[in-house]
């Protein structure tokens, strides 16, 4: 029963999101929000450094899994971790986290999540960027540009494909 309500909430958010869709190449991007799966941090860190070396402002959001033994990963200050206590069964995320997300200023969103996550989908549904880039198919019309991540490819390899296209399309 809760799954139905969560799906309904996500569907409603996607339907009510009226953002402007646009395409941006790497050159025209100024600030990038990356959604990522918590366990992919090592690859995401390299991707973020690459974008920052191109003078892009990068902010990253992820969802901490409910497991207790997650290691001692120390994230930089530009990573927002949504903790299990900020997630409810019916609201997907607390209203304060959603409000924090909606106050972010970014022109491009990169959804680099490799695992299905309802919280990340809900954030994606509340995305306000001009350009939205993804690496997987979505039942919603959410991405302006998609490079599908193949199972045998790493996130870094998929990002390099994205970068190739974004550098060569004007």
N, CA, C and O of each residue as an XYZ file, in Angstrom:
680
protein
N       0.820     -1.196      0.000
C       0.000      0.000      0.000
C       0.861      1.256      0.000
O       0.561      2.210     -0.718
N       1.923      1.268      0.793
C       2.783      2.450      0.845
C       3.457      2.699     -0.492
O       3.639      3.852     -0.883
N       3.835      1.635     -1.206
C       4.473      1.785     -2.511
C       3.568      2.528     -3.485
O       4.033      3.368     -4.255
N       2.285      2.221     -3.449
C       1.336      2.901     -4.316
C       1.286      4.398     -3.992
O       1.279      5.236     -4.894
N       1.253      4.720     -2.706
C       1.189      6.129     -2.310
C       2.469      6.879     -2.674
O       2.413      8.034     -3.098
N       3.609      6.234     -2.512
C       4.879      6.868     -2.874
C       4.919      7.097     -4.380
O       5.311      8.173     -4.832
N       4.512      6.086     -5.167
C       4.481      6.236     -6.620
C       3.529      7.351     -7.020
O       3.839      8.134     -7.917
N       2.385      7.433     -6.375
C       1.426      8.500     -6.662
C       2.041      9.867     -6.381
O       1.852     10.805     -7.156
N       2.775      9.985     -5.279
C       3.405     11.253     -4.923
C       4.469     11.645     -5.957
O       4.562     12.807     -6.353
N       5.261     10.672     -6.384
C       6.284     10.931     -7.399
C       5.629     11.301     -8.731
O       6.047     12.257     -9.384
N       4.606     10.548     -9.134
C       3.890     10.847    -10.379
C       3.306     12.254    -10.344
O       3.400     12.989    -11.327
N       2.710     12.628     -9.232
C       2.121     13.962     -9.090
C       3.182     15.053     -9.221
O       2.954     16.082     -9.858
N       4.334     14.817     -8.616
C       5.416     15.807     -8.698
C       5.901     15.957    -10.136
O       6.151     17.077    -10.583
N       6.041     14.850    -10.872
C       6.460     14.930    -12.271
C       5.431     15.671    -13.105
O       5.797     16.488    -13.950
N       4.149     15.402    -12.884
C       3.095     16.048    -13.668
C       3.006     17.540    -13.403
O       2.683     18.315    -14.304
N       3.291     17.950    -12.171
C       3.166     19.366    -11.844
C       4.442     20.158    -12.125
O       4.436     21.386    -12.028
N       5.520     19.485    -12.467
C       6.784     20.176    -12.744
C       6.730     20.767    -14.154
O       6.621     20.035    -15.138
N       6.807     22.066    -14.240
C       6.706     22.771    -15.524
C       8.004     23.514    -15.845
O       7.973     24.689    -16.211
N       9.122     22.842    -15.712
C      10.395     23.499    -15.984
C      10.592     23.713    -17.482
O       9.994     23.020    -18.306
N      11.440     24.682    -17.821
C      11.808     24.916    -19.212
C      12.868     23.905    -19.606
O      13.870     23.752    -18.907
N      12.657     23.212    -20.719
C      13.629     22.233    -21.210
C      14.550     22.929    -22.205
O      14.088     23.612    -23.119
N      15.839     22.751    -22.021
C      16.821     23.341    -22.932
C      18.026     22.419    -23.001
O      18.234     21.572    -22.132
N      18.808     22.598    -24.043
C      20.044     21.831    -24.147
C      21.208     22.766    -23.868
O      21.244     23.888    -24.372
N      22.140     22.314    -23.082
C      23.350     23.081    -22.796
C      24.551     22.216    -23.127
O      24.583     21.027    -22.813
N      25.536     22.828    -23.766
C      26.795     22.111    -23.935
C      27.664     22.416    -22.713
O      27.313     23.262    -21.890
N      28.783     21.731    -22.601
C      29.658     21.905    -21.419
C      30.040     23.366    -21.232
O      30.065     23.876    -20.112
N      30.335     24.026    -22.330
C      30.774     25.418    -22.274
C      29.740     26.331    -21.615
O      30.097     27.231    -20.856
N      28.468     26.100    -21.904
C      27.416     26.992    -21.396
C      26.923     26.637    -19.993
O      26.146     27.389    -19.404
N      27.362     25.510    -19.457
C      26.974     25.122    -18.097
C      27.776     25.935    -17.081
O      28.988     26.106    -17.216
N      27.082     26.423    -16.076
C      27.766     27.174    -15.015
C      27.715     26.444    -13.687
O      28.721     26.335    -12.986
N      26.539     25.948    -13.348
C      26.390     25.237    -12.076
C      25.642     23.929    -12.317
O      24.606     23.895    -12.982
N      26.198     22.855    -11.757
C      25.691     21.517    -12.025
C      25.335     20.822    -10.714
O      26.121     20.801     -9.766
N      24.150     20.265    -10.686
C      23.711     19.441     -9.558
C      23.793     17.988    -10.006
O      23.203     17.612    -11.019
N      24.520     17.176     -9.255
C      24.646     15.757     -9.573
C      23.881     14.947     -8.536
O      24.134     15.063     -7.337
N      22.944     14.127     -9.003
C      22.304     13.128     -8.154
C      23.070     11.832     -8.364
O      23.339     11.453     -9.504
N      23.426     11.146     -7.286
C      24.197      9.918     -7.441
C      23.844      8.904     -6.367
O      23.302      9.245     -5.316
N      24.164      7.655     -6.656
C      23.967      6.564     -5.701
C      25.133      6.573     -4.715
O      26.294      6.674     -5.111
N      24.818      6.469     -3.460
C      25.779      6.590     -2.357
C      27.030      5.732     -2.566
O      28.146      6.194     -2.327
N      26.849      4.496     -3.008
C      27.971      3.567     -3.164
C      28.872      3.890     -4.346
O      29.919      3.262     -4.502
N      28.499      4.845     -5.175
C      29.294      5.217     -6.342
C      30.200      6.417     -6.074
O      30.737      7.002     -7.015
N      30.378      6.791     -4.816
C      31.091      8.005     -4.479
C      32.477      8.103     -5.114
O      32.840      9.168     -5.613
N      33.247      7.042     -5.110
C      34.622      7.104     -5.642
C      34.640      7.563     -7.101
O      35.506      8.347     -7.488
N      33.710      7.092     -7.903
C      33.642      7.519     -9.306
C      33.059      8.928     -9.434
O      33.518      9.720    -10.257
N      32.062      9.234     -8.630
C      31.430     10.556     -8.678
C      32.432     11.640     -8.281
O      32.435     12.726     -8.860
N      33.268     11.350     -7.311
C      34.283     12.308     -6.869
C      35.198     12.702     -8.036
O      35.537     13.877     -8.181
N      35.593     11.747     -8.855
C      36.453     12.018    -10.014
C      35.706     12.861    -11.048
O      36.269     13.794    -11.620
N      34.454     12.531    -11.279
C      33.626     13.280    -12.230
C      33.460     14.724    -11.754
O      33.590     15.659    -12.543
N      33.175     14.902    -10.473
C      32.994     16.250     -9.920
C      34.282     17.062    -10.052
O      34.241     18.236    -10.419
N      35.413     16.448     -9.758
C      36.701     17.154     -9.900
C      36.936     17.595    -11.343
O      37.434     18.693    -11.592
N      36.574     16.730    -12.290
C      36.725     17.087    -13.693
C      35.869     18.310    -14.043
O      36.339     19.232    -14.708
N      34.631     18.309    -13.596
C      33.748     19.451    -13.865
C      34.258     20.721    -13.182
O      34.210     21.804    -13.764
N      34.737     20.585    -11.968
C      35.279     21.743    -11.249
C      36.531     22.283    -11.928
O      36.775     23.489    -11.899
N      37.326     21.411    -12.538
C      38.517     21.870    -13.261
C      38.130     22.699    -14.485
O      38.945     23.461    -15.005
N      36.893     22.550    -14.941
C      36.368     23.332    -16.057
C      35.627     24.570    -15.553
O      34.871     25.202    -16.291
N      35.856     24.902    -14.287
C      35.277     26.105    -13.650
C      33.761     26.029    -13.483
O      33.070     27.046    -13.547
N      33.252     24.817    -13.270
C      31.824     24.629    -13.010
C      31.609     24.535    -11.508
O      32.396     23.914    -10.795
N      30.547     25.150    -11.042
C      30.150     24.995     -9.642
C      29.385     23.671     -9.556
O      28.409     23.466    -10.279
N      29.829     22.780     -8.677
C      29.222     21.454     -8.582
C      28.677     21.220     -7.174
O      29.369     21.413     -6.175
N      27.425     20.801     -7.130
C      26.776     20.398     -5.890
C      26.263     18.985     -6.119
O      25.757     18.670     -7.196
N      26.394     18.140     -5.111
C      25.993     16.739     -5.266
C      25.028     16.342     -4.148
O      25.179     16.755     -2.998
N      24.033     15.529     -4.517
C      23.067     15.017     -3.552
C      22.990     13.505     -3.681
O      23.021     12.956     -4.783
N      22.889     12.849     -2.543
C      22.744     11.401     -2.514
C      21.905     11.001     -1.306
O      21.623     11.815     -0.427
N      21.517      9.738     -1.284
C      20.702      9.201     -0.196
C      21.512      8.125      0.518
O      21.984      7.169     -0.097
N      21.661      8.300      1.816
C      22.387      7.300      2.600
C      21.526      6.051      2.743
O      20.368      6.134      3.153
N      22.093      4.891      2.406
C      21.333      3.649      2.589
C      21.090      3.388      4.084
O      21.819      3.909      4.928
N      20.086      2.597      4.406
C      19.767      2.363      5.813
C      20.756      1.471      6.566
O      20.649      1.354      7.787
N      21.722      0.831      5.877
C      22.673     -0.041      6.565
C      23.485      0.740      7.594
O      23.714      1.940      7.444
N      23.904      0.054      8.614
C      24.674      0.693      9.685
C      26.163      0.788      9.355
O      26.792      1.800      9.666
N      26.740     -0.236      8.734
C      28.181     -0.270      8.471
C      28.491      0.241      7.074
O      28.608     -0.545      6.134
N      28.623      1.552      6.936
C      28.858      2.157      5.634
C      30.309      2.573      5.444
O      30.652      3.168      4.422
N      31.149      2.276      6.395
C      32.544      2.697      6.275
C      32.736      4.095      6.821
O      31.834      4.674      7.426
N      33.915      4.621      6.600
C      34.260      5.939      7.133
C      34.458      6.969      6.025
O      35.369      7.793      6.102
N      33.631      6.930      5.020
C      33.758      7.880      3.923
C      33.478      9.285      4.440
O      32.475      9.534      5.109
N      34.379     10.182      4.117
C      34.193     11.589      4.470
C      33.893     12.339      3.179
O      34.708     12.366      2.257
N      32.726     12.940      3.128
C      32.293     13.671      1.941
C      32.648     15.148      2.082
O      32.648     15.681      3.192
N      32.949     15.811      0.970
C      33.210     17.255      1.030
C      31.923     18.033      1.311
O      30.826     17.475      1.285
N      32.073     19.300      1.571
C      30.931     20.128      1.970
C      29.919     20.345      0.845
O      28.782     20.732      1.116
N      30.304     20.105     -0.409
C      29.342     20.304     -1.502
C      28.520     19.044     -1.795
O      27.844     18.963     -2.820
N      28.583     18.061     -0.885
C      27.756     16.855     -1.002
C      26.689     16.902      0.084
O      26.997     17.011      1.271
N      25.437     16.819     -0.337
C      24.316     16.772      0.608
C      23.852     15.335      0.704
O      23.389     14.757     -0.279
N      23.975     14.761      1.881
C      23.542     13.392      2.117
C      22.184     13.434      2.804
O      22.032     14.047      3.860
N      21.214     12.788      2.205
C      19.899     12.671      2.829
C      19.949     11.422      3.699
O      20.127     10.310      3.203
N      19.793     11.619      4.980
C      19.898     10.533      5.954
C      18.537      9.838      6.131
O      17.492     10.435      5.875
N      18.561      8.587      6.565
C      17.304      7.834      6.726
C      16.262      8.547      7.599
O      15.063      8.405      7.360
N      16.699      9.304      8.597
C      15.724      9.991      9.453
C      15.066     11.188      8.754
O      14.147     11.791      9.308
N      15.526     11.539      7.539
C      14.916     12.625      6.768
C      13.943     12.081      5.715
O      13.425     12.823      4.881
N      13.714     10.785      5.777
C      12.850     10.117      4.807
C      11.691      9.470      5.559
O      11.888      8.752      6.540
N      10.481      9.740      5.079
C       9.325      9.076      5.667
C       8.685      8.174      4.617
O       8.933      8.347      3.423
N       7.884      7.237      5.033
C       7.259      6.312      4.089
C       6.334      7.024      3.107
O       6.344      6.711      1.917
N       5.559      7.949      3.572
C       4.573      8.592      2.706
C       5.077      9.857      2.030
O       4.649     10.162      0.917
N       5.960     10.592      2.660
C       6.402     11.859      2.090
C       7.637     11.740      1.211
O       8.044     12.728      0.600
N       8.241     10.572      1.130
C       9.477     10.320      0.411
C      10.621     11.060      1.094
O      11.582     10.428      1.531
N      10.540     12.374      1.195
C      11.524     13.137      1.988
C      10.761     14.183      2.792
O       9.629     14.542      2.470
N      11.402     14.650      3.826
C      10.741     15.654      4.665
C      10.573     16.959      3.889
O      11.306     17.223      2.935
N       9.622     17.752      4.297
C       9.368     19.016      3.602
C      10.558     19.967      3.733
O      10.807     20.763      2.828
N      11.288     19.898      4.832
C      12.451     20.789      4.980
C      13.550     20.428      3.978
O      14.216     21.316      3.447
N      13.745     19.124      3.716
C      14.733     18.705      2.717
C      14.264     19.122      1.326
O      15.064     19.606      0.526
N      12.987     18.943      1.032
C      12.455     19.354     -0.267
C      12.610     20.863     -0.459
O      13.002     21.313     -1.535
N      12.307     21.638      0.570
C      12.472     23.091      0.475
C      13.929     23.472      0.252
O      14.219     24.378     -0.529
N      14.844     22.791      0.928
C      16.279     23.026      0.731
C      16.664     22.741     -0.725
O      17.412     23.503     -1.337
N      16.149     21.644     -1.266
C      16.421     21.279     -2.651
C      15.880     22.338     -3.615
O      16.560     22.724     -4.566
N      14.673     22.796     -3.368
C      14.046     23.776     -4.257
C      14.749     25.126     -4.227
O      14.615     25.904     -5.171
N      15.484     25.419     -3.183
C      16.215     26.687     -3.084
C      17.568     26.659     -3.798
O      18.213     27.698     -3.943
N      17.996     25.482     -4.241
C      19.274     25.383     -4.941
C      19.224     26.140     -6.262
O      18.185     26.207     -6.920
N      20.365     26.706     -6.634
C      20.486     27.438     -7.888
C      21.454     26.679     -8.797
O      22.654     26.637     -8.525
N      20.943     26.083     -9.866
C      21.755     25.311    -10.797
C      21.090     25.350    -12.170
O      19.864     25.404    -12.267
N      21.892     25.322    -13.225
C      21.321     25.345    -14.570
C      21.257     23.964    -15.214
O      20.536     23.763    -16.191
N      22.024     22.999    -14.657
C      22.075     21.658    -15.232
C      21.986     20.620    -14.120
O      22.627     20.756    -13.077
N      21.198     19.596    -14.348
C      21.140     18.470    -13.431
C      21.664     17.245    -14.158
O      21.241     16.947    -15.274
N      22.589     16.535    -13.519
C      23.067     15.256    -14.041
C      22.590     14.171    -13.088
O      23.004     14.117    -11.930
N      21.718     13.312    -13.587
C      21.257     12.182    -12.798
C      22.179     11.006    -13.116
O      22.017     10.336    -14.137
N      23.138     10.767    -12.237
C      24.104      9.692    -12.422
C      23.830      8.537    -11.463
O      24.730      7.765    -11.134
N      22.582      8.427    -11.021
C      22.226      7.321    -10.125
C      22.268      6.009    -10.887
O      21.803      5.916    -12.022
N      22.833      5.002    -10.245
C      22.937      3.678    -10.868
C      21.991      2.678    -10.220
O      21.865      1.547    -10.689
N      21.329      3.088     -9.149
C      20.370      2.221     -8.472
C      19.036      2.962     -8.379
O      18.993      4.173     -8.164
N      17.961      2.214     -8.543
C      16.640      2.809     -8.447
C      16.416      3.296     -7.017
O      16.586      2.537     -6.063
N      16.039      4.546     -6.877
C      15.850      5.126     -5.558
C      14.676      6.098     -5.629
O      14.702      7.059     -6.398
N      13.650      5.844     -4.825
C      12.456      6.682     -4.853
C      12.737      8.123     -4.425
O      12.129      9.054     -4.953
N      13.640      8.311     -3.489
C      13.981      9.667     -3.040
C      14.630     10.449     -4.176
O      14.279     11.605     -4.417
N      15.568      9.827     -4.867
C      16.212     10.502     -6.005
C      15.202     10.795     -7.111
O      15.266     11.848     -7.746
N      14.269      9.870     -7.347
C      13.221     10.122     -8.343
C      12.374     11.328     -7.934
O      12.004     12.152     -8.771
N      12.076     11.419     -6.653
C      11.274     12.541     -6.172
C      12.032     13.855     -6.334
O      11.447     14.870     -6.714
N      13.323     13.836     -6.048
C      14.134     15.036     -6.271
C      14.148     15.394     -7.754
O      14.019     16.563     -8.118
N      14.303     14.398     -8.593
C      14.307     14.607    -10.036
C      12.977     15.202    -10.494
O      12.942     16.051    -11.385
N      11.900     14.757     -9.887
C      10.576     15.284    -10.220
C      10.422     16.742     -9.809
O       9.580     17.457    -10.353
N      11.226     17.184     -8.855
C      11.171     18.570     -8.393
C      12.326     19.399     -8.944
O      12.599     20.497     -8.460
N      12.988     18.875     -9.942
C      14.114     19.518    -10.602
C      13.671     20.803    -11.304
O      12.629     20.824    -11.959
N      14.451     21.863    -11.169
C      14.098     23.128    -11.816
C      15.135     23.577    -12.842
O      15.091     24.720    -13.296
N      16.062     22.704    -13.215
C      17.126     23.099    -14.135
C      16.619     23.297    -15.559
O      15.569     22.780    -15.940
N      17.387     24.055    -16.336
C      17.099     24.209    -17.760
C      17.404     22.914    -18.499
O      16.664     22.507    -19.395
N      18.507     22.271    -18.112
C      18.991     21.090    -18.815
C      19.109     19.932    -17.830
O      19.662     20.076    -16.739
N      18.588     18.803    -18.230
C      18.621     17.619    -17.380
C      19.220     16.462    -18.183
O      18.758     16.141    -19.278
N      20.255     15.845    -17.614
C      20.990     14.780    -18.285
C      20.849     13.502    -17.470
O      20.950     13.532    -16.243
N      20.618     12.387    -18.140
C      20.463     11.118    -17.438
C      21.256     10.006    -18.087
O      21.748     10.139    -19.208
N      21.371      8.888    -17.350
C      22.111      7.725    -17.861
C      21.236      6.480    -17.915
O      21.735      5.378    -18.147
N      19.937      6.649    -17.700
C      19.015      5.511    -17.769
C      17.668      5.981    -18.304
O      17.349      7.169    -18.267
N      16.889      5.034    -18.799
C      15.561      5.351    -19.303
C      14.650      5.733    -18.146
O      14.812      5.251    -17.025
N      13.706      6.591    -18.429
C      12.733      6.985    -17.422
C      11.345      6.937    -18.050
O      11.173      7.222    -19.235
N      10.368      6.574    -17.238
C       8.992      6.566    -17.742
C       8.451      7.986    -17.883
O       7.384      8.191    -18.463
N       9.173      8.950    -17.362
C       8.766     10.354    -17.417
C       9.627     11.100    -18.434
O      10.752     10.690    -18.720
N       9.104     12.179    -18.969
C       9.861     13.020    -19.896
C      10.694     14.011    -19.071
O      10.356     15.189    -18.962
N      11.771     13.510    -18.503
C      12.518     14.313    -17.548
C      13.875     14.761    -18.080
O      14.398     15.790    -17.651
N      14.451     13.999    -19.008
C      15.796     14.301    -19.484
C      15.765     15.024    -20.829
O      14.939     14.734    -21.694
N      16.682     15.965    -20.977
C      16.863     16.645    -22.250
C      17.939     15.940    -23.072
O      18.026     16.116    -24.287
N      18.749     15.147    -22.392
C      19.845     14.432    -23.045
C      20.116     13.165    -22.248
O      20.240     13.210    -21.024
N      20.210     12.027    -22.948
C      20.457     10.746    -22.283
C      21.597     10.019    -22.994
O      21.619      9.922    -24.221
N      22.526      9.518    -22.215
C      23.512      8.554    -22.686
C      23.324      7.347    -21.780
O      23.649      7.396    -20.593
N      22.803      6.276    -22.336
C      22.502      5.104    -21.521
C      23.784      4.442    -21.021
O      24.701      4.167    -21.795
N      23.831      4.196    -19.727
C      24.977      3.501    -19.142
C      24.812      2.014    -19.417
O      23.818      1.399    -19.030
N      25.792      1.459    -20.083
C      25.769      0.026    -20.361
C      26.254     -0.715    -19.122
O      27.091     -0.210    -18.374
N      25.720     -1.924    -18.909
C      26.064     -2.707    -17.719
C      27.555     -2.972    -17.592
O      28.080     -3.048    -16.481
N      28.237     -3.114    -18.714
C      29.665     -3.430    -18.665
C      30.557     -2.187    -18.634
O      31.781     -2.304    -18.689
N      29.960     -1.008    -18.548
C      30.713      0.252    -18.509
C      30.669      0.851    -17.110
O      29.700      0.670    -16.372
N      31.724      1.562    -16.761
C      31.765      2.253    -15.473
C      31.064      3.605    -15.604
O      30.768      4.058    -16.710
N      30.809      4.227    -14.485
C      30.246      5.580    -14.507
C      31.204      6.536    -15.198
O      30.778      7.413    -15.951
N      32.490      6.370    -14.945
C      33.504      7.230    -15.561
C      33.459      7.111    -17.087
O      33.545      8.121    -17.787
N      33.326      5.895    -17.605
C      33.244      5.699    -19.056
C      31.971      6.332    -19.622
O      31.994      6.930    -20.697
N      30.878      6.198    -18.903
C      29.619      6.803    -19.345
C      29.721      8.323    -19.302
O      29.257      9.002    -20.219
N      30.321      8.858    -18.253
C      30.528     10.309    -18.154
C      31.400     10.801    -19.316
O      31.127     11.854    -19.892
N      32.436     10.050    -19.658
C      33.302     10.448    -20.778
C      32.519     10.514    -22.082
O      32.790     11.373    -22.921
N      31.543      9.612    -22.266
C      30.674      9.672    -23.447
C      29.812     10.931    -23.406
O      29.676     11.629    -24.410
N      29.236     11.215    -22.247
C      28.425     12.425    -22.083
C      29.268     13.645    -22.420
O      28.850     14.511    -23.189
N      30.447     13.702    -21.841
C      31.354     14.835    -22.050
C      31.710     14.987    -23.529
O      31.740     16.102    -24.049
N      31.980     13.865    -24.205
C      32.301     13.909    -25.632
C      31.173     14.596    -26.401
O      31.420     15.514    -27.183
N      29.937     14.150    -26.179
C      28.814     14.740    -26.901
C      28.594     16.203    -26.517
O      28.349     17.044    -27.381
N      28.683     16.500    -25.232
C      28.450     17.880    -24.790
C      29.546     18.828    -25.266
O      29.296     20.022    -25.434
N      30.734     18.323    -25.482
C      31.830     19.155    -26.008
C      31.729     19.372    -27.504
O      32.236     20.368    -28.018
N      31.080     18.454    -28.213
C      31.069     18.511    -29.671
C      29.764     18.996    -30.288
O      29.684     19.190    -31.501
N      28.763     19.187    -29.476
C      27.485     19.693    -30.001
C      27.403     21.165    -29.637
O      27.592     21.551    -28.483
N      27.125     21.959    -30.620
C      27.049     23.420    -30.410
C      25.646     23.910    -30.573
O      25.390     25.106    -30.434
